[in-house]
């Protein structure tokens, strides 16, 4: 069974930083493309960052490019998202997902507000 548990969310002010983490289990993590997907209140999901199994191919949504960094540790089955220069429009629930299947676990909520 695929399990994905995200953590690290919280309430921050604009221009502050947060680091999200996800622990994965139940599948071959090191061979899986992974993504961070967010869903803001009243909006559809937005995939903000993707990374291949080796961590050599990384892509970002334009909305976060230059501010967010996705990374992974295959030895620990973890996926991280470093978020800098946060903006109110980054407010959302963030999920780590297995890109090919769309499987996602419980997300972590990020609120950016002054």
GUVOTOR-249125 format. One record per residue (C-alpha): residue number from 0; chain; residue in one letter; x, y, z. Coordinates in steps of 0.1 Angstrom, whole numbers, plus 2048, in hexadecimal, padded with zeros to 3 digits. Example, Ala and Ser with C-alpha at 12.3 -4.5 7.8 and 13.67 -1.06 7.14 Angstrom:
+------+-------+------+-----+-----+-----+
! resi ! chain ! resn !   x !   y !   z !
+------+-------+------+-----+-----+-----+
!    0 !     A !    A ! 87B ! 7D3 ! 84E !
!    1 !     A !    S ! 889 ! 7F5 ! 847 !
+------+-------+------+-----+-----+-----+
# end
This chain:
+------+-------+------+-----+-----+-----+
! resi ! chain ! resn !   x !   y !   z !
+------+-------+------+-----+-----+-----+
!    0 !     A !    X ! 800 ! 800 ! 800 !
!    1 !     A !    X ! 80E ! 822 ! 7F6 !
!    2 !     A !    X ! 812 ! 839 ! 814 !
!    3 !     A !    X ! 81C ! 85D ! 811 !
!    4 !     A !    X ! 81D ! 872 ! 830 !
!    5 !     A !    X ! 825 ! 897 ! 82C !
!    6 !     A !    X ! 82F ! 8AE ! 849 !
!    7 !     A !    X ! 83E ! 8D0 ! 850 !
!    8 !     A !    X ! 822 ! 8E8 ! 847 !
!    9 !     A !    X ! 818 ! 905 ! 85D !
!   10 !     A !    X ! 80F ! 929 ! 85F !
!   11 !     A !    X ! 82A ! 942 ! 852 !
!   12 !     A !    X ! 82C ! 966 ! 848 !
!   13 !     A !    X ! 833 ! 971 ! 824 !
!   14 !     A !    X ! 858 ! 96D ! 81A !
!   15 !     A !    X ! 85E ! 953 ! 834 !
!   16 !     A !    X ! 869 ! 92F ! 82D !
!   17 !     A !    X ! 85C ! 90C ! 834 !
!   18 !     A !    X ! 869 ! 8E9 ! 82D !
!   19 !     A !    X ! 851 ! 8CD ! 826 !
!   20 !     A !    X ! 85A ! 8A9 ! 82A !
!   21 !     A !    X ! 849 ! 889 ! 81E !
!   22 !     A !    X ! 850 ! 865 ! 829 !
!   23 !     A !    X ! 847 ! 84B ! 80F !
!   24 !     A !    X ! 842 ! 825 ! 813 !
!   25 !     A !    X ! 830 ! 809 ! 801 !
!   26 !     A !    X ! 840 ! 80D ! 7DF !
!   27 !     A !    X ! 862 ! 80F ! 7CE !
!   28 !     A !    X ! 869 ! 833 ! 7D7 !
!   29 !     A !    X ! 88B ! 836 ! 7C7 !
!   30 !     A !    X ! 87D ! 82E ! 7A5 !
!   31 !     A !    X ! 85E ! 844 ! 7A8 !
!   32 !     A !    X ! 859 ! 867 ! 79A !
!   33 !     A !    X ! 84C ! 87C ! 7B6 !
!   34 !     A !    X ! 839 ! 89D ! 7B8 !
!   35 !     A !    X ! 82D ! 8B6 ! 7D0 !
!   36 !     A !    X ! 809 ! 8C1 ! 7C8 !
!   37 !     A !    X ! 7F7 ! 8DC ! 7DA !
!   38 !     A !    X ! 7D2 ! 8E5 ! 7DC !
!   39 !     A !    X ! 7C7 ! 907 ! 7E7 !
!   40 !     A !    X ! 7A5 ! 90D ! 7F6 !
!   41 !     A !    X ! 78B ! 90D ! 7DA !
!   42 !     A !    X ! 7A4 ! 905 ! 7BF !
!   43 !     A !    X ! 7AF ! 8E6 ! 7AD !
!   44 !     A !    X ! 7D0 ! 8D4 ! 7B3 !
!   45 !     A !    X ! 7F0 ! 8E3 ! 7A6 !
!   46 !     A !    X ! 80F ! 8CE ! 7A1 !
!   47 !     A !    X ! 82B ! 8E5 ! 7AD !
!   48 !     A !    X ! 84B ! 8CF ! 7AB !
!   49 !     A !    X ! 855 ! 8AE ! 79C !
!   50 !     A !    X ! 874 ! 899 ! 7A0 !
!   51 !     A !    X ! 87F ! 878 ! 790 !
!   52 !     A !    X ! 88B ! 85A ! 7A2 !
!   53 !     A !    X ! 8B0 ! 863 ! 7A1 !
!   54 !     A !    X ! 8AA ! 888 ! 7A8 !
!   55 !     A !    X ! 8B9 ! 892 ! 787 !
!   56 !     A !    X ! 89A ! 8A0 ! 776 !
!   57 !     A !    X ! 888 ! 8BB ! 789 !
!   58 !     A !    X ! 86C ! 8D2 ! 77D !
!   59 !     A !    X ! 858 ! 8ED ! 78E !
!   60 !     A !    X ! 838 ! 900 ! 787 !
!   61 !     A !    X ! 83E ! 923 ! 77C !
!   62 !     A !    X ! 82C ! 92F ! 79C !
!   63 !     A !    X ! 848 ! 922 ! 7B2 !
!   64 !     A !    X ! 866 ! 921 ! 79C !
!   65 !     A !    X ! 884 ! 931 ! 7AD !
!   66 !     A !    X ! 874 ! 92F ! 7CF !
!   67 !     A !    X ! 86D ! 90A ! 7D5 !
!   68 !     A !    X ! 886 ! 8ED ! 7D4 !
!   69 !     A !    X ! 87C ! 8C9 ! 7D3 !
!   70 !     A !    X ! 895 ! 8AE ! 7DE !
!   71 !     A !    X ! 894 ! 889 ! 7E8 !
!   72 !     A !    X ! 8A8 ! 871 ! 7FD !
!   73 !     A !    X ! 8A3 ! 84E ! 7EF !
!   74 !     A !    X ! 8B6 ! 83E ! 80C !
!   75 !     A !    X ! 89C ! 84C ! 824 !
!   76 !     A !    X ! 87E ! 84B ! 80C !
!   77 !     A !    X ! 878 ! 870 ! 812 !
!   78 !     A !    X ! 86D ! 88C ! 7FB !
!   79 !     A !    X ! 872 ! 8B1 ! 806 !
!   80 !     A !    X ! 866 ! 8D2 ! 7FA !
!   81 !     A !    X ! 879 ! 8F1 ! 805 !
!   82 !     A !    X ! 863 ! 90F ! 801 !
!   83 !     A !    X ! 873 ! 932 ! 803 !
!   84 !     A !    X ! 865 ! 955 ! 7FE !
!   85 !     A !    X ! 842 ! 948 ! 805 !
!   86 !     A !    X ! 824 ! 95C ! 7F8 !
!   87 !     A !    X ! 800 ! 95D ! 803 !
!   88 !     A !    X ! 7F7 ! 94B ! 7E3 !
!   89 !     A !    X ! 80C ! 92D ! 7EE !
!   90 !     A !    X ! 7F2 ! 926 ! 809 !
!   91 !     A !    X ! 7E5 ! 903 ! 802 !
!   92 !     A !    X ! 7E6 ! 8DF ! 80E !
!   93 !     A !    X ! 805 ! 8CF ! 800 !
!   94 !     A !    X ! 806 ! 8AA ! 7F7 !
!   95 !     A !    X ! 823 ! 894 ! 7EC !
!   96 !     A !    X ! 818 ! 87D ! 7D0 !
!   97 !     A !    X ! 825 ! 860 ! 7BC !
!   98 !     A !    X ! 823 ! 871 ! 79A !
!   99 !     A !    X ! 81A ! 853 ! 785 !
!  100 !     A !    X ! 7FD ! 848 ! 79A !
!  101 !     A !    X ! 7F2 ! 868 ! 7AA !
!  102 !     A !    X ! 7F3 ! 857 ! 7CC !
!  103 !     A !    X ! 7F5 ! 86F ! 7E8 !
!  104 !     A !    X ! 7F1 ! 86D ! 80D !
!  105 !     A !    X ! 7E7 ! 886 ! 827 !
!  106 !     A !    X ! 7F3 ! 8A9 ! 81F !
!  107 !     A !    X ! 802 ! 8C4 ! 834 !
!  108 !     A !    X ! 7F3 ! 8E6 ! 835 !
!  109 !     A !    X ! 806 ! 906 ! 82E !
!  110 !     A !    X ! 7F8 ! 928 ! 836 !
!  111 !     A !    X ! 80A ! 948 ! 82C !
!  112 !     A !    X ! 7FC ! 967 ! 83A !
!  113 !     A !    X ! 806 ! 987 ! 84B !
+------+-------+------+-----+-----+-----+
# end
